[in-house]
Amino acid sequence: KPKAKSEDFLSFYDFFLIFLELNNIQLTVRDFHKEVCETLQNVFLGILDKKIVIINISPRVGKTKLMEAFIAWCYAYFRDCHFIYASYSADLATSSTRYVLETIEKEWFIDLFGRVSGDVKRQDFFTTKQGGVCKGDGISGTLTGFGAGLKRSYGGALICDDLQKPKEALSKA
C-alpha cells in the first residue's frame, strides 16, 4: 500500500497555483483557496481521516477548478486512483473529466510528473497506465460498475459538484 508523506510531494496549494497559471485560468486566489487545498491534501495524506469532506463555498470562485486540479494532482502521485465526478448534468461532469484528462496530458504536467494517461480516452471516462479511472456523469446517469476510491490510505474519491441546477437550488422547495 502506498503511504504518502508531505515531504515527498509538491503541495496541493503550490500545484493549484501552477495549474491556474499554466492553464491560463483567471481566478483571484483568496485565503480560503489555500485552506481548501490544505484540507484536501490532508485527506490525501491520511492526516485528516474523514470519509466525507464537504466544501461549501460561493458560486463562481473556483470550486470546480479546485476539484479538477485535485484529481490531476492525485494522479501525479497515485496513478491508480479511482474517481467519479458527478454533477447535475452529464455535460458538466464530462466537461470536468475532460479538463482533468487535458491537464494530465499537457506538456508542463508531463515534464513535472511523467506520463500518466492510459489507452482509454473518452469525453466522460479515461484511464491511467497504472489502472486508475476517472468517470464523469450526471445524477441521472448510469454509474453501475464504477467505483470511487480504493481501500488504502488514499485511492480516489466520489466528487459531487453542483448536484442541483442553480434554479432548483434557489427555489423555495
N, C-alpha and C positions, 0 to 999 in steps of 0.2 A: 504494500500500500504506500503510495507517495505521501510524504509528510512535508508540508510546506513550512518554511522558516522565513521570516520577514527579511532577513539579510540576504537571502538568495534571490530576491525579486526587485524589479523596478516597481516602486509603489504604484498602486492603482491611481492615486491622485496625479502623480507625475505622468503616468501613461495617459490619463484623461486629458491633461494639458497638451501633450504631444498629439493625441488623437484629434483634438479640436483644431490645432494649428495646421497639421499636415493634411487634414481633410477639408481645410478652408471653411470651418464651421464658425459662424459669427455668433458668439454667445458670451454674455457678460458673466464671468465666473465670480461667484459670491462665496461667502463663508460656508453656507450650507452645502455647496457642492463638495467642499473638502470633507465636511462631516459625513456626507453620504458615501463618498469614496472610502473613507476610513472605516465606516461601518461595514460596507461590502467586503473590503479587504480583510477585516477581522472575521467575517463569516468564512471567507475563503481559507484563511489561515487556521481556522478552528479555534480562534481566541474567543469569538462570540458564538457560543454553542446554541444557536437558535434554529428551529425548524422553519419558522415563519418570520420574515422581516417585511414590514410594511413601510414603504416610503411614500409619504403623503405630502406632496408639495404642490404649489400653484401650477396651473397650466402655463405652457409656453416658456418654461425656464430651464429646459434641458433634461427632463427626466428620461425621455426616450433615448436621447443621446448618451446619457449616463449608462443606461442598461445595455445599449448596443456596444459601447466601449467596454463595459464589464465582461460581456461574453467574449469579445475578442481577446481581452487581457487574460481571461481564464484559459482560453485555448493556447495562448503563448506558453503556458506552464503545464497544464494538464490537458493534453490534446485529445484525451478520450472522454471528456465531459459530455454529458447528455443534457441538452437544453430544449425546453419547449417555450416558445414565445407566443403568448395568447393576447388577443386584443378583441374589441367588439366586432371588428370586421376582419375577414381574411386578408383583404388588401393591406390594411395597416400592419398586421402581423407579418405578412410576406415582405412588405417594404423593409421592416427592421431586420428580418432574417437575411434578405438580400444585401442590406447595408453591412451587416457583420461579415458576410462572405466577401464582399468587395473590399472591406478593410483588411482582412487577413490575407488577401491576395495582392495588396498594394506593395510596391517595391520597398517603401520605408518599413513596413511591418516585417517583410521577409528579411530585410537587412538586420533588423533588431532581433528577430526570433527564429528565423528559418521558415521553410515552407511548412504550412500546417494543413491546408485544404486537401481533401481526398478526391476520389473519382466522381462521386455523385454531386452535381451542382445544379439544383433546380431553384426556381424563384422562392419556393416555400420550404425547401429542405436541402441541407448539404451534409456531407460527411467530412471527417478528417482522416488523415493517413493512419492514425492510431485507433480508429474505431469510434471517434466521437461523432455525435449527431446534433443537428440543430433543426428543429421543425417549427414553423410558424403557421398559425391558423386562427381563425375567428372563433368566437364562443359557440357558434352554431356548427362549426366544422367537425370533422371526424379525426380524433386523435387516438383511436383504438390501435393498440400495437406499439405506441410510442411511450417511452418513459422519460422522466426527467430525474437526473441525479443518479449517482452510483453510490453504493453502500461503502463509504470510506470517509476520510476526513473532508474532502470536497470532491464532488463529482458532477456538478451541474445544478440546474435549478429549473423550476417552473416559474416563468416571469409573466405576470399578469399586468398588462399596461393598458389603461383606459378600457376597462371591460364594459363600460356603458357609453352609449352615444352621448355626446355633450348635451343635446336637448333633453334626453331622458334623465341624465344626472341632475339637471336643474329643475325637473318637474316637481310638482307638489307630491306626487305619489312616491 
